Amino acid sequence: MTDQVLIHKHGRVGHISLNRPKALHALTLEMCHAMSAALADWADDDEVEAIILDHAEGRGFCAGGDIAFLRNSALNDGGVSGRKFFHDEYQLNHQMFTYGKPIVAFMDGITMGGGVGIALPAKFRVATENTRFAMPETGIGLFPDVGGGWHLSRLGGRLGQFLALTGARLDGAECLWAGIATHYVPSEMLAELKARIIEKPDRIAGILSEPVGTPPKARIEGNADKIAKHFASDRYEDILASLEAVMDEDEWAAKERDTLGTKSPQTCKVALRQLAESKRLTDFADNMRMEYRIASRVIIRPDFAEGVRAVIVDKTGDPRWDPPTPEEVTEELIDSIFAPLPEGEEWVPLT
């Protein structure tokens, strides 16, 4: 086992606490395996009725996956160890999504990338004033994975497409408004709520729904109509043109168009195709199979190593994307990223 995840059983409740505070609890392969093993044990344990998922000391909740490790794999082993990471992380996402007992995820802090992948499959998703939710992968040439295609495509009002393309950050109140969180609770109440869930795991919904005051107004609600209008198309060039048409008189549109200008054109086109395909799927496993095909290929494409260099390693913020423009990202390239993998290399759920 690893000390990067703390695993306990409190009577009738299993408790998983992410414990990598210096990395904002970003997931490593060892953490994924430890969580998976604990969930498998508790699935067969009649004593355990529910699971609490949170973070231990320091700021939380989970800032994503181990991006530096993935870039190292792309540069040094042709993506082999990176594909292994994605494969097993996606198995954990699917295991949580199909889990037979209720999971309560406390999204008390940064919830990005891999953090989204373990929070959104939970039946109960608790946001606080500390929550910062985002899928920022277009900025590093990856794509909104870990089940992002499934979750984002089902938000409605084209909000998922907006989040996938821009990497916009939502606060806790916005997460509640969007349906990303099921509950909003002030962080000072979390310890008491967890104690009560441990005491009465059959009453989770009631415990979380008891009066905790009114959450702040969701700022993004004021832009919902603009998002639905300008992000309506599944064709990236149409979205850019829609924003450009009103940039002179609409400050919001100008800001979002500028934001998109910094993102990987390849990733933006991948994300739009991904969400369109995910929306049509009826089985989460099919979604993860598709996302693994994408991940297997984009990890070794130029934009990923370059995006991580510019944003995370050198922090220069000047990625040189390849292809550099949306027009140069061809349908053939996108088709090749989504194509089935050779036999024996496709993603499979945990048995």
Disulfide bonds with the S-S distance in Angstrom:
none
